[in-house]
């Protein structure tokens, strides 16, 4: 399906809400990967999706220093296979981007050339999924210290801003998840996330704000799931700020009017009954009325 070829398995950065990190980190040998790519290409698959929880984990060293040559060889080898028209990387982390921007500069031209996505002005761009999760250094320290390696947790907001900036400079516009409702999250943590979002308002990124879910095979599996009923006003602000950004950044011609009218209709017919009048401010914000 979608030419998925597994290139790494596991992670090891140890985020406590995450299940892949519980698996042994492993990079598949290049010969094995190329056999899979060849098989897909010969069978008529035009797109190869590189399944990994972070492409920069490919043949990385134990301290998470990215292996520039190995990552470049991987992408370059796949791009040369006859019949491979598109390459899509599944996930990548931001800390390695800041640690070695050269690795991005090396693989970005191929990823952009082999991308199937175009921006509003028909300019081609590449993308992958990455995890921002929070702007709070306190939550990073508590639940995901490894995410910032080889840097210290307190550098996280800078890593996010710099990493996304470097990716944008190289025509990579990622999709980025954020988690609301982590177990010890308080008002200051949410405000730190809102401040981080404010620093990213001119960045080309598609935000995906999520509710914390305690998966069965993760360290936090005994914690309570976050749910919509438990969202505070500040949480709603995170959601509406993210979606306002998405609408502004990714809208096409006529899309803004559609969102404005659609947002109001959705509020009157659905959201008002589900969440009460308090969501009106956020609907207006996302739709561009406020
Ligand atoms: S960096 Fe990503 S894949 Fe690795 S442990 Fe954290 S959330 Fe999981």
py3Dmol code that shows the C-alpha trace and the ligand (Angstrom):
import py3Dmol

protein = """\
ATOM      1  CA  UNK A   1       0.000   0.000   0.000  1.00  0.00           C
ATOM      2  CA  UNK A   2       1.448   3.376  -1.095  1.00  0.00           C
ATOM      3  CA  UNK A   3       4.723   1.535  -1.679  1.00  0.00           C
ATOM      4  CA  UNK A   4       5.500   1.422   2.033  1.00  0.00           C
ATOM      5  CA  UNK A   5       9.018   0.166   2.672  1.00  0.00           C
ATOM      6  CA  UNK A   6      10.249  -0.084   6.246  1.00  0.00           C
ATOM      7  CA  UNK A   7      13.676   1.522   6.689  1.00  0.00           C
ATOM      8  CA  UNK A   8      13.925   1.726  10.486  1.00  0.00           C
ATOM      9  CA  UNK A   9      12.016   0.190  13.372  1.00  0.00           C
ATOM     10  CA  UNK A  10      11.789   1.483  16.952  1.00  0.00           C
ATOM     11  CA  UNK A  11      13.136   4.798  18.158  1.00  0.00           C
ATOM     12  CA  UNK A  12      14.699   4.873  21.613  1.00  0.00           C
ATOM     13  CA  UNK A  13      14.173   8.553  22.394  1.00  0.00           C
ATOM     14  CA  UNK A  14      11.834   7.345  25.116  1.00  0.00           C
ATOM     15  CA  UNK A  15       8.783   9.633  24.891  1.00  0.00           C
ATOM     16  CA  UNK A  16       6.424   8.225  27.512  1.00  0.00           C
ATOM     17  CA  UNK A  17       3.233   8.512  25.401  1.00  0.00           C
ATOM     18  CA  UNK A  18       4.760   6.632  22.469  1.00  0.00           C
ATOM     19  CA  UNK A  19       4.719   2.938  21.580  1.00  0.00           C
ATOM     20  CA  UNK A  20       7.407   2.646  18.821  1.00  0.00           C
ATOM     21  CA  UNK A  21      10.006   3.679  21.380  1.00  0.00           C
ATOM     22  CA  UNK A  22       9.434   0.419  23.269  1.00  0.00           C
ATOM     23  CA  UNK A  23      10.799  -1.559  20.313  1.00  0.00           C
ATOM     24  CA  UNK A  24      14.501  -2.199  19.733  1.00  0.00           C
ATOM     25  CA  UNK A  25      15.889   0.449  17.362  1.00  0.00           C
ATOM     26  CA  UNK A  26      16.992  -1.112  14.113  1.00  0.00           C
ATOM     27  CA  UNK A  27      17.960   0.087  10.621  1.00  0.00           C
ATOM     28  CA  UNK A  28      17.267  -2.331   7.793  1.00  0.00           C
ATOM     29  CA  UNK A  29      20.265  -3.025   5.530  1.00  0.00           C
ATOM     30  CA  UNK A  30      20.275  -0.972   2.334  1.00  0.00           C
ATOM     31  CA  UNK A  31      20.281  -4.130   0.169  1.00  0.00           C
ATOM     32  CA  UNK A  32      17.076  -5.329   1.863  1.00  0.00           C
ATOM     33  CA  UNK A  33      15.421  -1.927   1.407  1.00  0.00           C
ATOM     34  CA  UNK A  34      16.407  -1.748  -2.256  1.00  0.00           C
ATOM     35  CA  UNK A  35      14.961  -5.209  -2.927  1.00  0.00           C
ATOM     36  CA  UNK A  36      11.643  -4.019  -1.508  1.00  0.00           C
ATOM     37  CA  UNK A  37      11.797  -0.800  -3.544  1.00  0.00           C
ATOM     38  CA  UNK A  38      12.591  -2.757  -6.731  1.00  0.00           C
ATOM     39  CA  UNK A  39       9.731  -5.152  -6.078  1.00  0.00           C
ATOM     40  CA  UNK A  40       7.285  -2.261  -5.639  1.00  0.00           C
ATOM     41  CA  UNK A  41       8.571  -0.402  -8.702  1.00  0.00           C
ATOM     42  CA  UNK A  42       8.450  -3.516 -10.902  1.00  0.00           C
ATOM     43  CA  UNK A  43       4.879  -4.127  -9.773  1.00  0.00           C
ATOM     44  CA  UNK A  44       3.833  -0.652 -10.921  1.00  0.00           C
ATOM     45  CA  UNK A  45       3.946   1.324  -7.648  1.00  0.00           C
ATOM     46  CA  UNK A  46       4.998   4.855  -8.512  1.00  0.00           C
ATOM     47  CA  UNK A  47       5.374   6.137  -4.938  1.00  0.00           C
ATOM     48  CA  UNK A  48       7.731   4.753  -2.287  1.00  0.00           C
ATOM     49  CA  UNK A  49       6.834   5.654   1.299  1.00  0.00           C
ATOM     50  CA  UNK A  50       9.765   5.311   3.679  1.00  0.00           C
ATOM     51  CA  UNK A  51       8.314   3.926   6.902  1.00  0.00           C
ATOM     52  CA  UNK A  52      10.348   5.198   9.851  1.00  0.00           C
ATOM     53  CA  UNK A  53       9.641   6.997  13.100  1.00  0.00           C
ATOM     54  CA  UNK A  54      12.482   9.361  12.194  1.00  0.00           C
ATOM     55  CA  UNK A  55      14.419   9.211   8.925  1.00  0.00           C
ATOM     56  CA  UNK A  56      17.442  10.646  10.774  1.00  0.00           C
ATOM     57  CA  UNK A  57      17.558   7.494  12.929  1.00  0.00           C
ATOM     58  CA  UNK A  58      18.705   5.578   9.860  1.00  0.00           C
ATOM     59  CA  UNK A  59      22.071   4.055  10.830  1.00  0.00           C
ATOM     60  CA  UNK A  60      22.432   6.712  13.535  1.00  0.00           C
ATOM     61  CA  UNK A  61      24.983   6.422  16.337  1.00  0.00           C
ATOM     62  CA  UNK A  62      23.817   5.585  19.905  1.00  0.00           C
ATOM     63  CA  UNK A  63      23.872   9.275  20.886  1.00  0.00           C
ATOM     64  CA  UNK A  64      21.380  10.099  18.059  1.00  0.00           C
ATOM     65  CA  UNK A  65      23.926  11.957  15.942  1.00  0.00           C
ATOM     66  CA  UNK A  66      22.489  11.632  12.414  1.00  0.00           C
ATOM     67  CA  UNK A  67      24.449   9.676   9.823  1.00  0.00           C
ATOM     68  CA  UNK A  68      24.524  12.131   6.933  1.00  0.00           C
ATOM     69  CA  UNK A  69      26.151   9.816   4.388  1.00  0.00           C
ATOM     70  CA  UNK A  70      23.850   6.874   5.120  1.00  0.00           C
ATOM     71  CA  UNK A  71      20.663   8.969   4.927  1.00  0.00           C
ATOM     72  CA  UNK A  72      21.792  10.580   1.676  1.00  0.00           C
ATOM     73  CA  UNK A  73      22.757   7.211   0.148  1.00  0.00           C
ATOM     74  CA  UNK A  74      19.354   5.794   1.122  1.00  0.00           C
ATOM     75  CA  UNK A  75      17.327   8.602  -0.480  1.00  0.00           C
ATOM     76  CA  UNK A  76      19.594   8.890  -3.518  1.00  0.00           C
ATOM     77  CA  UNK A  77      19.561   5.123  -4.202  1.00  0.00           C
ATOM     78  CA  UNK A  78      15.773   4.977  -4.105  1.00  0.00           C
ATOM     79  CA  UNK A  79      15.440   8.041  -6.348  1.00  0.00           C
ATOM     80  CA  UNK A  80      17.561   6.318  -9.000  1.00  0.00           C
ATOM     81  CA  UNK A  81      15.310   3.276  -9.304  1.00  0.00           C
ATOM     82  CA  UNK A  82      13.471   3.257 -12.611  1.00  0.00           C
ATOM     83  CA  UNK A  83       9.748   3.732 -12.145  1.00  0.00           C
ATOM     84  CA  UNK A  84       9.993   5.521  -8.780  1.00  0.00           C
ATOM     85  CA  UNK A  85       8.234   8.800  -9.460  1.00  0.00           C
ATOM     86  CA  UNK A  86       7.535   9.879  -5.888  1.00  0.00           C
ATOM     87  CA  UNK A  87       9.286   9.444  -2.535  1.00  0.00           C
ATOM     88  CA  UNK A  88       7.468  10.178   0.716  1.00  0.00           C
ATOM     89  CA  UNK A  89       9.241  10.099   4.096  1.00  0.00           C
ATOM     90  CA  UNK A  90       6.803   9.162   6.885  1.00  0.00           C
ATOM     91  CA  UNK A  91       8.353  10.860   9.931  1.00  0.00           C
ATOM     92  CA  UNK A  92      11.384  12.910  10.960  1.00  0.00           C
ATOM     93  CA  UNK A  93      12.543  14.550  14.191  1.00  0.00           C
ATOM     94  CA  UNK A  94      13.498  18.219  14.542  1.00  0.00           C
ATOM     95  CA  UNK A  95      16.599  17.999  16.773  1.00  0.00           C
ATOM     96  CA  UNK A  96      18.749  16.305  14.068  1.00  0.00           C
ATOM     97  CA  UNK A  97      17.693  19.012  11.589  1.00  0.00           C
ATOM     98  CA  UNK A  98      19.153  21.693  13.873  1.00  0.00           C
ATOM     99  CA  UNK A  99      22.184  19.580  14.753  1.00  0.00           C
ATOM    100  CA  UNK A 100      23.123  19.036  11.107  1.00  0.00           C
ATOM    101  CA  UNK A 101      21.295  21.279   8.647  1.00  0.00           C
ATOM    102  CA  UNK A 102      23.664  19.976   5.950  1.00  0.00           C
ATOM    103  CA  UNK A 103      21.817  16.662   5.970  1.00  0.00           C
ATOM    104  CA  UNK A 104      18.569  18.470   5.084  1.00  0.00           C
ATOM    105  CA  UNK A 105      20.290  20.526   2.387  1.00  0.00           C
ATOM    106  CA  UNK A 106      21.630  17.279   0.918  1.00  0.00           C
ATOM    107  CA  UNK A 107      18.393  15.280   0.740  1.00  0.00           C
ATOM    108  CA  UNK A 108      15.859  18.094   0.237  1.00  0.00           C
ATOM    109  CA  UNK A 109      16.448  18.614  -3.526  1.00  0.00           C
ATOM    110  CA  UNK A 110      15.690  14.930  -4.177  1.00  0.00           C
ATOM    111  CA  UNK A 111      12.706  14.854  -1.821  1.00  0.00           C
ATOM    112  CA  UNK A 112      11.271  17.993  -3.441  1.00  0.00           C
ATOM    113  CA  UNK A 113      11.898  16.718  -6.980  1.00  0.00           C
ATOM    114  CA  UNK A 114      10.270  13.389  -6.080  1.00  0.00           C
ATOM    115  CA  UNK A 115       7.392  14.922  -4.133  1.00  0.00           C
ATOM    116  CA  UNK A 116       3.802  14.617  -5.299  1.00  0.00           C
ATOM    117  CA  UNK A 117       2.674  17.783  -3.479  1.00  0.00           C
ATOM    118  CA  UNK A 118       2.467  21.360  -4.760  1.00  0.00           C
ATOM    119  CA  UNK A 119       1.770  24.566  -2.842  1.00  0.00           C
ATOM    120  CA  UNK A 120      -0.775  27.216  -3.865  1.00  0.00           C
ATOM    121  CA  UNK A 121       1.527  28.738  -6.493  1.00  0.00           C
ATOM    122  CA  UNK A 122       2.216  25.286  -7.965  1.00  0.00           C
ATOM    123  CA  UNK A 123       5.624  25.281  -6.341  1.00  0.00           C
ATOM    124  CA  UNK A 124       6.608  21.731  -5.443  1.00  0.00           C
ATOM    125  CA  UNK A 125       7.372  20.998  -1.799  1.00  0.00           C
ATOM    126  CA  UNK A 126       8.204  17.950   0.291  1.00  0.00           C
ATOM    127  CA  UNK A 127       6.652  17.048   3.616  1.00  0.00           C
ATOM    128  CA  UNK A 128       6.731  14.552   6.471  1.00  0.00           C
ATOM    129  CA  UNK A 129       5.230  14.250   9.903  1.00  0.00           C
ATOM    130  CA  UNK A 130       7.085  15.573  12.932  1.00  0.00           C
ATOM    131  CA  UNK A 131       6.281  15.965  16.620  1.00  0.00           C
ATOM    132  CA  UNK A 132       6.276  19.340  18.354  1.00  0.00           C
ATOM    133  CA  UNK A 133       3.940  18.112  21.118  1.00  0.00           C
ATOM    134  CA  UNK A 134       4.406  21.066  23.504  1.00  0.00           C
ATOM    135  CA  UNK A 135       6.150  24.368  24.058  1.00  0.00           C
ATOM    136  CA  UNK A 136       6.610  23.592  27.746  1.00  0.00           C
ATOM    137  CA  UNK A 137      10.149  22.709  28.797  1.00  0.00           C
ATOM    138  CA  UNK A 138       8.697  21.296  32.028  1.00  0.00           C
ATOM    139  CA  UNK A 139       6.587  18.747  30.104  1.00  0.00           C
ATOM    140  CA  UNK A 140       9.480  17.942  27.789  1.00  0.00           C
ATOM    141  CA  UNK A 141      11.674  17.226  30.821  1.00  0.00           C
ATOM    142  CA  UNK A 142       9.014  15.101  32.467  1.00  0.00           C
ATOM    143  CA  UNK A 143       7.711  13.046  29.542  1.00  0.00           C
ATOM    144  CA  UNK A 144      10.033  13.298  26.527  1.00  0.00           C
ATOM    145  CA  UNK A 145      13.596  14.248  27.496  1.00  0.00           C
ATOM    146  CA  UNK A 146      15.044  12.170  24.660  1.00  0.00           C
ATOM    147  CA  UNK A 147      13.182  14.144  21.991  1.00  0.00           C
ATOM    148  CA  UNK A 148      15.696  16.989  22.220  1.00  0.00           C
ATOM    149  CA  UNK A 149      18.899  14.877  22.041  1.00  0.00           C
ATOM    150  CA  UNK A 150      21.696  15.671  21.430  1.00  0.00           C
ATOM    151  CA  UNK A 151      20.506  18.957  22.996  1.00  0.00           C
ATOM    152  CA  UNK A 152      19.187  19.629  26.492  1.00  0.00           C
ATOM    153  CA  UNK A 153      15.392  19.802  27.097  1.00  0.00           C
ATOM    154  CA  UNK A 154      15.440  23.565  27.819  1.00  0.00           C
ATOM    155  CA  UNK A 155      16.452  24.187  24.217  1.00  0.00           C
ATOM    156  CA  UNK A 156      13.238  22.627  22.870  1.00  0.00           C
ATOM    157  CA  UNK A 157      11.329  25.807  21.847  1.00  0.00           C
ATOM    158  CA  UNK A 158      14.439  27.045  19.972  1.00  0.00           C
ATOM    159  CA  UNK A 159      14.881  23.637  18.312  1.00  0.00           C
ATOM    160  CA  UNK A 160      11.292  23.758  17.042  1.00  0.00           C
ATOM    161  CA  UNK A 161      11.574  27.289  15.629  1.00  0.00           C
ATOM    162  CA  UNK A 162      15.019  26.754  14.112  1.00  0.00           C
ATOM    163  CA  UNK A 163      14.264  23.249  12.820  1.00  0.00           C
ATOM    164  CA  UNK A 164      11.075  24.293  11.044  1.00  0.00           C
ATOM    165  CA  UNK A 165      12.874  27.359   9.660  1.00  0.00           C
ATOM    166  CA  UNK A 166      15.628  25.186   8.169  1.00  0.00           C
ATOM    167  CA  UNK A 167      13.050  22.805   6.676  1.00  0.00           C
ATOM    168  CA  UNK A 168      11.071  25.696   5.164  1.00  0.00           C
ATOM    169  CA  UNK A 169      14.294  27.146   3.673  1.00  0.00           C
ATOM    170  CA  UNK A 170      14.642  23.829   1.856  1.00  0.00           C
ATOM    171  CA  UNK A 171      11.024  23.635   0.660  1.00  0.00           C
ATOM    172  CA  UNK A 172       9.979  21.085   3.249  1.00  0.00           C
ATOM    173  CA  UNK A 173       6.666  22.015   4.881  1.00  0.00           C
ATOM    174  CA  UNK A 174       5.906  19.422   7.570  1.00  0.00           C
ATOM    175  CA  UNK A 175       2.792  18.284   9.335  1.00  0.00           C
ATOM    176  CA  UNK A 176       3.377  18.703  13.083  1.00  0.00           C
ATOM    177  CA  UNK A 177       1.476  17.148  15.974  1.00  0.00           C
ATOM    178  CA  UNK A 178       0.830  18.810  19.346  1.00  0.00           C
ATOM    179  CA  UNK A 179      -0.530  17.017  22.407  1.00  0.00           C
ATOM    180  CA  UNK A 180      -2.942  18.702  24.800  1.00  0.00           C
ATOM    181  CA  UNK A 181      -4.003  17.235  28.134  1.00  0.00           C
ATOM    182  CA  UNK A 182      -0.801  15.471  29.203  1.00  0.00           C
ATOM    183  CA  UNK A 183      -1.273  14.260  32.811  1.00  0.00           C
ATOM    184  CA  UNK A 184       0.465  17.046  34.770  1.00  0.00           C
ATOM    185  CA  UNK A 185      -0.170  19.848  32.259  1.00  0.00           C
ATOM    186  CA  UNK A 186      -1.055  23.182  33.908  1.00  0.00           C
ATOM    187  CA  UNK A 187      -1.863  26.707  32.685  1.00  0.00           C
ATOM    188  CA  UNK A 188       1.790  27.749  32.349  1.00  0.00           C
ATOM    189  CA  UNK A 189       2.482  24.719  30.142  1.00  0.00           C
ATOM    190  CA  UNK A 190      -0.388  25.595  27.813  1.00  0.00           C
ATOM    191  CA  UNK A 191       0.699  29.245  27.697  1.00  0.00           C
ATOM    192  CA  UNK A 192       4.212  28.087  26.736  1.00  0.00           C
ATOM    193  CA  UNK A 193       2.679  26.148  23.824  1.00  0.00           C
ATOM    194  CA  UNK A 194       0.650  29.206  22.755  1.00  0.00           C
ATOM    195  CA  UNK A 195       3.832  31.309  22.865  1.00  0.00           C
ATOM    196  CA  UNK A 196       5.621  28.762  20.723  1.00  0.00           C
ATOM    197  CA  UNK A 197       2.731  28.787  18.231  1.00  0.00           C
ATOM    198  CA  UNK A 198       2.965  32.578  18.126  1.00  0.00           C
ATOM    199  CA  UNK A 199       6.642  32.289  17.183  1.00  0.00           C
ATOM    200  CA  UNK A 200       5.673  29.956  14.311  1.00  0.00           C
ATOM    201  CA  UNK A 201       2.930  32.067  12.767  1.00  0.00           C
ATOM    202  CA  UNK A 202       4.877  32.722   9.561  1.00  0.00           C
ATOM    203  CA  UNK A 203       6.099  29.158   9.213  1.00  0.00           C
ATOM    204  CA  UNK A 204       4.749  26.800   6.573  1.00  0.00           C
ATOM    205  CA  UNK A 205       3.593  23.911   8.705  1.00  0.00           C
ATOM    206  CA  UNK A 206       0.283  22.095   9.075  1.00  0.00           C
ATOM    207  CA  UNK A 207      -0.531  21.760  12.784  1.00  0.00           C
ATOM    208  CA  UNK A 208      -2.384  18.717  14.084  1.00  0.00           C
ATOM    209  CA  UNK A 209      -3.435  19.409  17.687  1.00  0.00           C
ATOM    210  CA  UNK A 210      -4.370  16.180  19.478  1.00  0.00           C
ATOM    211  CA  UNK A 211      -5.805  15.081  22.794  1.00  0.00           C
ATOM    212  CA  UNK A 212      -3.476  13.003  24.937  1.00  0.00           C
ATOM    213  CA  UNK A 213      -4.233   9.289  24.558  1.00  0.00           C
ATOM    214  CA  UNK A 214      -2.701   6.693  26.854  1.00  0.00           C
ATOM    215  CA  UNK A 215      -1.992   3.865  24.442  1.00  0.00           C
ATOM    216  CA  UNK A 216      -1.851   0.371  25.841  1.00  0.00           C
ATOM    217  CA  UNK A 217       1.818  -0.171  25.060  1.00  0.00           C
ATOM    218  CA  UNK A 218       3.374   3.031  26.333  1.00  0.00           C
ATOM    219  CA  UNK A 219       4.822   4.140  29.670  1.00  0.00           C
ATOM    220  CA  UNK A 220       1.810   6.368  30.418  1.00  0.00           C
ATOM    221  CA  UNK A 221      -0.708   3.571  29.792  1.00  0.00           C
ATOM    222  CA  UNK A 222      -2.296   3.930  33.238  1.00  0.00           C
ATOM    223  CA  UNK A 223      -3.011   7.650  32.841  1.00  0.00           C
ATOM    224  CA  UNK A 224      -6.431   9.027  31.906  1.00  0.00           C
ATOM    225  CA  UNK A 225      -7.141   9.995  28.317  1.00  0.00           C
ATOM    226  CA  UNK A 226      -7.801  13.690  27.778  1.00  0.00           C
ATOM    227  CA  UNK A 227     -11.268  14.408  26.398  1.00  0.00           C
ATOM    228  CA  UNK A 228     -13.119  17.333  24.857  1.00  0.00           C
ATOM    229  CA  UNK A 229     -15.270  17.894  27.945  1.00  0.00           C
ATOM    230  CA  UNK A 230     -12.157  18.449  30.053  1.00  0.00           C
ATOM    231  CA  UNK A 231     -10.675  21.131  27.786  1.00  0.00           C
ATOM    232  CA  UNK A 232      -9.990  24.498  29.420  1.00  0.00           C
ATOM    233  CA  UNK A 233     -10.360  27.836  27.620  1.00  0.00           C
ATOM    234  CA  UNK A 234      -6.585  27.835  27.058  1.00  0.00           C
ATOM    235  CA  UNK A 235      -6.769  24.373  25.481  1.00  0.00           C
ATOM    236  CA  UNK A 236      -9.454  25.621  23.101  1.00  0.00           C
ATOM    237  CA  UNK A 237      -7.088  28.484  22.286  1.00  0.00           C
ATOM    238  CA  UNK A 238      -4.407  25.986  21.278  1.00  0.00           C
ATOM    239  CA  UNK A 239      -6.849  24.193  18.964  1.00  0.00           C
ATOM    240  CA  UNK A 240      -8.244  27.360  17.394  1.00  0.00           C
ATOM    241  CA  UNK A 241      -4.779  28.944  17.011  1.00  0.00           C
ATOM    242  CA  UNK A 242      -3.549  25.833  15.191  1.00  0.00           C
ATOM    243  CA  UNK A 243      -6.544  25.667  12.863  1.00  0.00           C
ATOM    244  CA  UNK A 244      -6.504  29.413  12.188  1.00  0.00           C
ATOM    245  CA  UNK A 245      -2.876  29.002  11.154  1.00  0.00           C
ATOM    246  CA  UNK A 246      -3.744  26.033   8.916  1.00  0.00           C
ATOM    247  CA  UNK A 247      -6.575  27.881   7.185  1.00  0.00           C
ATOM    248  CA  UNK A 248      -4.423  30.995   6.629  1.00  0.00           C
ATOM    249  CA  UNK A 249      -1.368  29.091   5.434  1.00  0.00           C
ATOM    250  CA  UNK A 250      -2.994  26.485   3.224  1.00  0.00           C
ATOM    251  CA  UNK A 251      -6.112  28.196   1.860  1.00  0.00           C
ATOM    252  CA  UNK A 252      -6.758  28.206  -1.853  1.00  0.00           C
ATOM    253  CA  UNK A 253      -8.840  30.671  -3.886  1.00  0.00           C
ATOM    254  CA  UNK A 254     -12.345  31.011  -2.479  1.00  0.00           C
ATOM    255  CA  UNK A 255     -11.476  28.759   0.444  1.00  0.00           C
ATOM    256  CA  UNK A 256     -11.583  31.586   3.004  1.00  0.00           C
ATOM    257  CA  UNK A 257     -15.211  32.451   2.161  1.00  0.00           C
ATOM    258  CA  UNK A 258     -16.151  28.796   2.271  1.00  0.00           C
ATOM    259  CA  UNK A 259     -14.561  28.423   5.720  1.00  0.00           C
ATOM    260  CA  UNK A 260     -16.276  31.587   6.999  1.00  0.00           C
ATOM    261  CA  UNK A 261     -19.735  30.492   5.976  1.00  0.00           C
ATOM    262  CA  UNK A 262     -19.116  26.813   6.730  1.00  0.00           C
ATOM    263  CA  UNK A 263     -17.723  27.636  10.188  1.00  0.00           C
ATOM    264  CA  UNK A 264     -20.782  29.647  11.173  1.00  0.00           C
ATOM    265  CA  UNK A 265     -23.198  27.036   9.839  1.00  0.00           C
ATOM    266  CA  UNK A 266     -21.290  24.269  11.635  1.00  0.00           C
ATOM    267  CA  UNK A 267     -21.481  26.287  14.876  1.00  0.00           C
ATOM    268  CA  UNK A 268     -25.216  26.939  14.586  1.00  0.00           C
ATOM    269  CA  UNK A 269     -26.104  23.400  13.548  1.00  0.00           C
ATOM    270  CA  UNK A 270     -23.653  21.336  15.563  1.00  0.00           C
ATOM    271  CA  UNK A 271     -20.893  22.814  17.744  1.00  0.00           C
ATOM    272  CA  UNK A 272     -23.256  25.033  19.788  1.00  0.00           C
ATOM    273  CA  UNK A 273     -25.232  21.965  20.887  1.00  0.00           C
ATOM    274  CA  UNK A 274     -22.172  19.835  21.468  1.00  0.00           C
ATOM    275  CA  UNK A 275     -19.872  22.265  23.334  1.00  0.00           C
ATOM    276  CA  UNK A 276     -22.038  25.261  24.224  1.00  0.00           C
ATOM    277  CA  UNK A 277     -21.687  28.947  23.286  1.00  0.00           C
ATOM    278  CA  UNK A 278     -18.115  29.110  24.602  1.00  0.00           C
ATOM    279  CA  UNK A 279     -16.815  27.674  21.327  1.00  0.00           C
ATOM    280  CA  UNK A 280     -18.241  30.555  19.248  1.00  0.00           C
ATOM    281  CA  UNK A 281     -15.122  32.697  19.827  1.00  0.00           C
ATOM    282  CA  UNK A 282     -12.925  29.875  18.552  1.00  0.00           C
ATOM    283  CA  UNK A 283     -15.112  29.124  15.543  1.00  0.00           C
ATOM    284  CA  UNK A 284     -14.980  32.827  14.610  1.00  0.00           C
ATOM    285  CA  UNK A 285     -11.207  32.833  15.065  1.00  0.00           C
ATOM    286  CA  UNK A 286     -10.632  29.771  12.845  1.00  0.00           C
ATOM    287  CA  UNK A 287     -13.037  31.107  10.217  1.00  0.00           C
ATOM    288  CA  UNK A 288     -11.284  34.483  10.068  1.00  0.00           C
ATOM    289  CA  UNK A 289     -14.214  36.565  11.409  1.00  0.00           C
ATOM    290  CA  UNK A 290     -12.353  37.552  14.576  1.00  0.00           C
TER     291      UNK A 290
END
"""
ligand_1 = """\
8
LIG
S 10.745 10.903 19.060
Fe 8.790 10.226 18.164
S 9.028 8.029 17.729
Fe 10.700 8.631 19.122
S 9.935 8.142 21.167
Fe 9.427 10.297 20.763
S 7.348 10.305 19.863
Fe 8.175 8.182 19.768
"""
view = py3Dmol.view(width=600, height=400)
view.addModel(protein, "pdb")
view.setStyle({"model": 0}, {"cartoon": {"style": "trace"}})
view.addModel(ligand_1, "xyz")
view.setStyle({"model": 1}, {"stick": {}})
view.zoomTo()
view.show()
